[in-house]
Structures are given as structure tokens and as C-alpha cells.
Amino acid sequence: MSGARGGAVRTLRVPGRHGYAAEFSPYLPGRLACAAAQHYGIAGCGTLLILDQNESGLRLFRSFDWNDGLFDVTWSENNEHVLVTCSGDGSLQLWDTAKAAGPLQVYKEHAQEVYSVDWSQTRGEQLVVSGSWDQTVKLWDPTVGKSLCTFRGHENVIYSTIWSPHIPGCFASASGDQTLRIWDVKSTGVRIVVPAHQAEILSCDWCKYNENLLVTGAVDCSLRGWDLRNVRQPVFELLGHTYAVRRVKFSPFHASVLASCSYDFTVRFWNFSKPDPLLETVEHHTEFTCGLDLSLQSPTQVADCAWDETIKIYDPVCLTMPA
């Protein structure tokens, strides 16, 4: 399959919906969820879009509307039909794609917009973590109607909350207070505070191959890698974006490969172990690119979504060639 520039891009246009997050199903190959909002998330409602791929492109399998913008989405790790979204009204929503109507459950405790939600990948615990503009992180068991715990410490809005794929009960958060923080649910306190940028940090992710390595993406246009054993200096810095980095994701297949999307409309692919780390720049959106994910099923497949009302699935050239 040719790369993103080669025309083999599957696109679904969703008029009046601006994409905020895209996440591949961990179960069903080719299934994708997208969280979207009307009016750039400033006003209006939100929509959860469930997409499937076929030979002719992308098709909408199901969509669910919510009365406020949806900013993030995460798939259940124990039920292929279940997802959680989060919204501008301070609530989380639990959906079932096997049912035409929804949501099954609404969890409303945050006092302001909820910008991030993530379902734990650790077997044996079904926990969801949410990050809000109210400066708190909340821990949820989706089978329980109220939060289990609230984590305080950030001094500005929280943009990103991500579970460690390695360490049970451990998650990271990134904030407008310019810090990356590592938390432990057992101690309900912060373990590590990293002053990672001199700018708001919009995204973070854990390396899938190294339990001590995370990456942050910030308004200063940079990506920085952090080894939790020594956080005084970043272990790498990736420069090239020309506006804020909105989301960053490590590859599930390559230990040193990651992807980032930005308000500069681009998606960039990097290998931080190389002297020239920028592998490829994909320029196929005409607005802020907010959602990004790398398939767990296909080593070459990427999905993204943007404020230009499109969702795209493609195989960038750099992932189709041997590393």
C-alpha cells in the first residue's frame, strides 16, 4: 500500500463535526472511534463516531450524540463493544456499540471540561482515569456509579491522562502548569513531578517497550522524552512542528518510533534513536489536527482526525519501509 501522499488514504467527511480524538479498537481490526464536537468544541453538542473499514474506504457504523462537545474517547479493555468518552460539561459517558441508543451510564463529578480519558490496559483491573480543566484527575471503576478517588496537585488545567502499559495502578498526567506528573493509585499521591517544558503540555504517552520512558508534547512545538530514573534533562528532544503539539503516541510495534499531530495541520513520524529523527511529515489536513492513533493490529496503519471535519486512515511511507 502506498503512503499517505500516494493517494491510499481512506477519508470520512463528517459535516459540522470537528474531530478531537481517534482511537483504534483493541479488538476489532479496522474499527475506529472518533470523539467530535460542533463549533470547534466552543459550543453545541458532541458526537461519538464508530467507523469500520472496507475495500472502498471508511463507513460509519454507528454514531451517538451528546449534548456537549466530546473531547476524548477510550475503548474498554474487557468488552469489545464498550467505550468511554468525556465532555465539555464535566461528565464521562459509557457507551455500548451493540445498542443503538445510549449512553449506558453518565459520570458527572468534574467541575469543568474533561479533556482526557483512558482505560487501564493492566489485566485484572478495570479502571478509567480522567483529566479535567478543574485541575483534578479522577479514578473510576465503570461498574461503580461514582469516582473511587480524586488526585490533586496540578496548578492548571489537565490536558492528558495516560495509564502506564507496564506498571499496574500507575498513570501520567500533563498540564498547563508545564509539568508531567506520575501518580500511583495505591498511594493516591504524586510520585514524580517533571518540569518538562516552559510551556503548556498538551499530551503525553508511555513507551510500549520501556517502562521508564515517556514523551511529552507542548505548546512550545517540541516533543521531549523523559527517563523516569533521571528527569533532570530530557533524553531526547524532537523539533520540527511550527505550532503546538496536540497529541503524541508511541508506536506499538517499534520501540523508538512515535507520531505527533499539531495545530500546524501536520502529522509527523519520528525515530528518536536516529541522528536525523524526523521520518516523515504528512500534510493532508487543512485545520488543527487533534486526534491520532497507531493501529494495534497493523504495523503500518495510522488514523487521525482534525477540525476540517475529516477522519483519515492511512499507511505512511515510513512505516511501510523496513526500519
Secondary structure, 3 states (H helix, E strand, C coil): CCCHHHCCCEEEECCCCEEEEEEECCCCCCCEEEEEECHHHCCCCEEEEEEEEECCEEEEEEEEEECCCEEEEEECCCCCCEEEEEECCCEEEEEECCCCCCCCEEEECCCCCEEEEEECCCCCCCCEEEEECCCCEEEECCCCCCCCEEECCCCCCEEEEEECCCCCCEEEEEECCCCEEEEECCCCEEEEEECCCCCCEEEEEECCCCCCEEEEEECCCCEEEEECCECCCCCEEECCCCCCEEEEEECCCCCCEEEEEECCCCEEEEECCCCCCEEEEECCCCCCEEEEEECCCCCCCEEEEECCCEEEEECCHHHHCCC
